[in-house]
Amino acid sequence: MLDEIMRQKDAKLKEAVRASLAGNVKEAFEKLGNRVAQVNPDYLPGAAAARWLKLNPETRARAGLMAPSHALRADINVYIRERLARDGAIHGPRLEAERLVSRSYTKAEKMLAGNYSSGDLVSFHRAFKTLGVEKGDERRVAAVDDRVGKVLLEAPDGQHVEWRPRWVAAKRGAVEVYRSGALELRAGDRIRWTKNHDGMGLVNSHTAEVTSIGRDRVRFRLEDGRSLTLRRGDSQLRHLDHAWASTVHAFQGRTVDNVIAVMESRHPHLSTQKSFYVEISRARNRADLVTDDAEALREHLETATGERVAALEGIGAAVERPADRFEPGVLDRLFGQKDGPDRSNAPPEPSANQPAEQPVEPLPEKTPEPKQGQYDLEL
């Protein structure tokens, strides 16, 4: 902790960090002074993006932009990319890629058929002859019947196989479950890898810049200076995300000159003393905090210590729980059952003994269009 306090070069910031570490939220806010900005709740991502965009390119490279949740982080990234595209910093052909986002399920959650959703991708870490999969194989979820604990998987060749995750593979933690989404890439984009790749020397959370997008290949400049070229169909292209803004969880361990951080005043799980400390202690010179209600945030933080590890870990992965289910009869046709499901030999699904799900945040459906005058800085 001493090293983290000593990294601050600004005296007021160092005092604020020391106070936050001691749990003295009021003093920490006083030391930050006018670096705590209050905006309309709907404008939080736009206000944070505007502050970062106001910096010159050299200062941007040494600044960190943090959000407590994936939803806010995604909104900030959208605002930044739109402005950079207008300025020509992001340019050239677009690559519309599939992005895989881990659902971050526990082993117990992977065993429950009801946690799977049509369109999910299941990656197997070992071979299972009963499912016809080898280590590294992937299967799409075609349908779910959580009444009897079945998941219908689809192979690349269109073949289907029934899977009971409670009894095969998931019981041993031998699968990873991903939600499928879309991601646009252009030259100039800053990205973050979301999965290790030992052969390429890629590390989860490390960043890179897209240098060019060709007809068949995408080229990157890695943060260690190396160049990397991937074919458009390379599976690693599905394991990355825009990296203009980061979650607080992902930013732990990093140090930058300046920090712009967002914090919601009354979020019960993500606005804690622990996350507040992480946000302001990552900066050497300056930390700006953007919130929807400064006084309410200060009062909330005085009691929300964040000592429970789960509270901070929740920042790391926003999970969108499956919501789609099929009408009666549709499942029976998908699973080839004409007279309804046979429950005579169906093992019961885990329920009472399963740990309660951590509260999760919905992913944003659409980022609102910025309007003139919404932010204290022009976007």
ABEGO torsion letter per residue (X at the ends): XAAAAAABABAAAAAAAAAAAAGBAAAAAAAAEAABBBBBAAAAAAAAAAAAAABBAAAAAABBBBBABAAAAAAAAAAAAAAAAAAGABBEBBBBBBBBBBAGBBAAAAABAAABBBGBBBBBABBBAAAGBBBGBBBBBABBBAAAGBBBBBBAAGBBBBBBAAABGAAAGABBBBBBBBBBBBBGBBBBBABBBAAAGBBBGBBBBBABBBAABBBBBBAAGBBBBBBAABAAAABBBBAABBBAAAABGBBBABBBBBBBAABAAABBAAAAAAAAAABAABBBBBBABAAAAAAAAAABAGABAAAAAAAABBBBBBABBBBBGAAAAAAGBAAEBBAAABBBBBBAABBBBBBBBBBBABBBBBBBGABABBX
